[in-house]
């Protein structure tokens, strides 16, 4: 029998109505056999990073976020996008954490997601993450982008179009198969 994994998910946004947090939460529902936790980046708000601020002290919230990542066996991150890039809040938290531990993503297997209201599904932010995360210990095992969130997703049903739902479920099945030996 497989040991339960600790799966931590989050949306890379601090919006109170974050669709990426909703998407990460939806993905966590597929890990019923594991211990899952959805975290909110609002619990880890940090001042704007600068070397001057760093000299004063690293914020406790950055230390807490890094500790949370270390607790996980598996990470699910859904990238939000602002102006074709990461959200400022996530990038700022990432910067602080990277100063504490350059390999902040701890080589944990990652399911990297993205969604947006538009048809491109925040793939700019996802592609930047696919390029950058490995240098910071990101072990990206699988990715999936959901276009037109408000048209293709309902809170009660999840992904609505059968074709997209099947693509997502196939990506999840492949991810779960690849991480069987984790833990």
Secondary structure, DSSP 8 states (H G I E B T S, - for coil): -----EEEEEES---TT-HHHHHHHHHHTT-TTSEEEE--GGGG------HHHHHH---HHHHHHHHHHHH-SEEEEEE--BTTB--HHHHHHHHHHHHH-TTTTTT-EEEEEEE-SSTTTTHHHHHHHHHHGGGGT-EEEEEEEESSHHHHEETTTEE-SHHHHHHHHHHHHHHHHHTTT--
